Amino acid sequence: MPRLTDPKAIRARLEEDRPWTAFALADLEPPYSDHATWFVPSGTPHAIGLLYQAFGTPVVLCAGQSDDWPVVLREMDAAIGDAREVYAVVRAPVLPVVRSLYDAIEERAMIRMLLEESHFHPAFPEAPARVGPADLGAIKLLFDDEPPPFFLPSMLEDGIYYGIQEDDRLVALAGTHVVAREVSVAALGNIYTRPDRRGRGLATAVTSAVVRHLLQMGIATVVLNVREDNHPAVRVYERLGFRRYCTYFEVPARR
């Protein structure tokens, strides 16, 4: 199966389902594009696979329908190198292919949520403050007991992060995994509240601040991922105006 290198051709395939491919669309822009390799099934004009290798565990994403996903996924796996694990992000039709190739550590049922600007209901506009690279130490301390799987210090430089401090310590944070102006997409992530401060609306406050900033930038597509069984988080996002776009699976797996 051929690899695809033409950004216009890649974007054309991804634009067919923007809310689902928002992360992948962002990976067309620097600095994310340095870590992205694109694969396409032969004879399938709409499907595309992404191998993203910015993290210790390579991420594999599939978009579109194709009978050739087994072949494509094997080629993507061959390009991974020596990594012992892979992190697959797929919708239900591709899940059996992942199961056939890998030993799944877990199959996480997830919801992709989408925000339309006209549905945004901001909350606590003054409480959170912008945080950045200078706050890395405080963020690591906040994440000390539950480090997120996909956080890089560079995200503080390239993304949008807001936090809330109490007694000079960070107690809540929300930010972005990716922000891409040219394709006008952003994906929220690393949303976290210290366990002893939960249930006080802090997650709502910091998430609202990030969304407001992105909309002020003119970002057209704002998405986030949440576990299907994380009902309190889903309610927070729905109150802010996010709606459920689709379900899918995140599968950390051994090669």
Disulfide bonds with the S-S distance in Angstrom:
none
